[in-house]
Amino acid sequence: MNSSYRQNTYMDIALIIIGFLFCLIGLVGSFLPVLPGPFTSWIGLLILHFTDAIPQNWTFLGITLGVSIIVWVLDYIVPALGTKKFGGTKYGMIGSSLGLIVGIVFMGPLGIIIGPFAGAFLGELIRDSSESSKALKAAFGSFIGFLAGTFIKFIVCIAFLILFIQEVWNHWGNLF
C-alpha cells in the first residue's frame, strides 16, 4: 500500500467523521433555535461528498439543500401560524424561543417542553398583564407551533443522518 493511498484513506475517514459530527450537531440543532439543524446536517452531507471514496452527486446535494432551506423557512412560519391561530403576538413567539433556551439550561431535556410554553406565556403577559387567559391560549398556540416546527426539523435531520450512513455503507468498499 503506497503512502499516497493511505493518506487519502486517512483524509476520507477524517472527512467522514467530521461530516457525521455535523449530522449529529444538526440533530441537536433541530431542538435549539441558535443552531440551524437541517442546514448543519446538510453540511455533513456536503463534507461526505468531498471524500475520494464517495462520488460527488450534485443532484442529491441540491435536493437535500432545497429541503433544508424549505424547512428553515417553515421553521419561522409554523410557530407564527400556531401563535396567530391562538391569538398570540410576537411577544409570545420571542418568549417561546427564549423560554426554550432558559428551559434547556436550567431543566435539561424537560426544558424543551416546559421552556417554550412558559416563555410564550410570560411574553404575552409582558405585553398585556390583564389578559392572563388570552396569554395562556396564545402560549399554547406558540407551544404547538414550536413543537410542529421542531418535529419537522428533527425528522429532516434524522433523514439526513440516515442518508449519510447509507452513503457511507454503500461506498464502504472504496475506503478499505
Wavefront OBJ file of the C-alpha trace (Angstrom):
o trace
v 0.000 0.000 0.000
v 1.619 3.287 -1.054
v 1.670 6.324 1.226
v -0.498 8.437 -1.102
v -3.301 5.861 -0.982
v -3.008 5.598 2.795
v -3.006 9.384 3.152
v -6.184 9.680 1.015
v -7.841 6.957 3.073
v -6.985 8.757 6.322
v -8.333 12.014 4.891
v -11.529 10.262 3.776
v -12.015 8.772 7.224
v -11.428 12.188 8.837
v -13.965 13.797 6.485
v -16.496 11.055 7.218
v -16.077 11.572 10.964
v -16.379 15.366 10.614
v -19.435 15.000 8.359
v -21.032 12.590 10.836
v -20.417 15.071 13.667
v -22.121 17.801 11.622
v -25.121 15.497 11.159
v -25.276 14.907 14.921
v -24.891 18.625 15.686
v -27.716 19.254 13.214
v -29.854 16.783 15.116
v -29.215 18.731 18.326
v -29.850 21.931 16.373
v -33.324 20.745 15.499
v -34.197 21.452 19.158
v -32.077 24.560 19.743
v -33.096 27.767 17.986
v -29.493 29.012 17.877
v -28.397 26.208 15.514
v -29.922 25.707 12.063
v -30.442 21.947 12.448
v -31.261 20.749 8.916
v -28.712 23.063 7.290
v -25.999 21.895 9.709
v -26.871 18.277 8.886
v -26.735 19.162 5.188
v -23.191 20.465 5.671
v -22.371 16.978 6.977
v -23.705 15.515 3.718
v -21.672 18.048 1.731
v -18.476 17.168 3.613
v -19.154 13.485 2.935
v -19.166 14.166 -0.800
v -15.698 15.766 -0.624
v -14.163 12.365 0.087
v -12.467 10.325 -2.634
v -14.397 7.242 -1.533
v -17.863 8.671 -2.146
v -18.570 10.137 -5.573
v -19.962 13.648 -5.706
v -23.650 13.727 -6.501
v -24.685 17.315 -7.101
v -28.324 16.378 -7.733
v -28.517 14.678 -4.321
v -26.811 17.655 -2.660
v -29.058 20.135 -4.468
v -32.257 18.359 -3.468
v -31.195 17.979 0.164
v -30.091 21.647 0.257
v -33.501 22.617 -1.108
v -35.202 20.572 1.602
v -33.083 22.191 4.327
v -33.884 25.692 3.025
v -37.625 24.925 2.856
v -37.550 23.598 6.421
v -35.591 26.657 7.549
v -38.297 28.931 6.092
v -41.078 26.771 7.562
v -39.406 26.994 10.953
v -40.269 30.685 11.005
v -43.735 30.304 9.529
v -45.145 27.340 11.509
v -44.680 28.755 15.054
v -46.012 32.119 13.893
v -49.083 30.410 12.442
v -49.630 28.492 15.676
v -49.300 31.641 17.747
v -51.525 33.671 15.408
v -54.173 30.926 15.262
v -54.492 31.045 19.042
v -54.415 34.856 19.282
v -50.774 35.377 20.199
v -48.335 38.131 19.296
v -44.619 38.487 18.580
v -44.087 38.711 22.328
v -45.308 35.139 22.654
v -43.097 33.914 19.825
v -39.996 35.636 21.219
v -40.849 34.392 24.700
v -41.186 30.856 23.352
v -37.671 30.929 21.863
v -36.120 32.483 24.959
v -38.037 30.047 27.149
v -36.560 27.154 25.214
v -33.003 28.343 25.822
v -33.597 29.062 29.510
v -35.512 25.802 29.913
v -32.720 23.699 28.428
v -30.043 25.449 30.511
v -31.885 25.067 33.819
v -34.045 21.970 33.289
v -32.223 19.906 30.671
v -34.377 17.858 28.292
v -37.543 18.641 30.262
v -36.908 22.306 29.483
v -37.564 21.590 25.800
v -41.221 21.109 26.690
v -41.726 23.489 29.626
v -39.490 26.357 28.471
v -41.268 27.374 25.247
v -44.686 27.227 26.867
v -43.635 29.251 29.925
v -41.713 31.711 27.760
v -44.663 32.298 25.443
v -46.976 32.757 28.432
v -44.635 35.261 30.079
v -44.123 37.065 26.774
v -47.850 37.517 26.337
v -48.225 38.619 29.974
v -45.498 41.224 29.464
v -47.455 42.568 26.511
v -50.757 42.671 28.405
v -50.841 41.510 32.017
v -54.591 41.997 32.350
v -55.407 39.147 29.929
v -53.970 36.010 31.575
v -56.469 33.661 29.904
v -55.621 35.129 26.487
v -51.912 34.815 27.324
v -52.422 31.164 28.255
v -54.246 30.453 24.999
v -51.560 32.247 22.953
v -48.834 30.404 24.859
v -50.492 27.113 23.974
v -50.627 28.113 20.298
v -46.995 29.198 20.315
v -46.033 25.959 22.018
v -47.932 23.853 19.454
v -46.316 25.815 16.615
v -42.888 25.382 18.190
v -43.401 21.637 18.591
v -44.572 21.299 14.989
v -41.532 23.202 13.690
v -39.178 21.216 15.910
v -40.745 17.941 14.787
v -40.278 18.850 11.109
v -36.620 19.811 11.693
v -35.989 16.655 13.705
v -37.470 14.392 11.013
v -35.383 16.070 8.298
v -32.198 15.764 10.391
v -32.920 12.081 11.051
v -33.475 11.565 7.311
v -30.167 13.309 6.522
v -28.373 11.173 9.120
v -29.858 8.016 7.588
v -28.820 9.181 4.107
v -25.316 9.895 5.431
v -24.996 6.423 6.956
v -26.443 4.823 3.817
v -23.914 6.641 1.580
v -21.011 5.536 3.792
v -22.348 1.976 3.888
v -22.827 1.810 0.108
v -19.258 3.005 -0.531
v -17.541 1.224 2.371
v -15.507 -0.890 -0.043
v -13.940 2.261 -1.513
v -12.491 3.157 1.889
v -10.555 -0.030 2.576
l 1 2 3 4 5 6 7 8 9 10 11 12 13 14 15 16 17 18 19 20 21 22 23 24 25 26 27 28 29 30 31 32 33 34 35 36 37 38 39 40 41 42 43 44 45 46 47 48 49 50 51 52 53 54 55 56 57 58 59 60 61 62 63 64 65 66 67 68 69 70 71 72 73 74 75 76 77 78 79 80 81 82 83 84 85 86 87 88 89 90 91 92 93 94 95 96 97 98 99 100 101 102 103 104 105 106 107 108 109 110 111 112 113 114 115 116 117 118 119 120 121 122 123 124 125 126 127 128 129 130 131 132 133 134 135 136 137 138 139 140 141 142 143 144 145 146 147 148 149 150 151 152 153 154 155 156 157 158 159 160 161 162 163 164 165 166 167 168 169 170 171 172 173 174 175 176
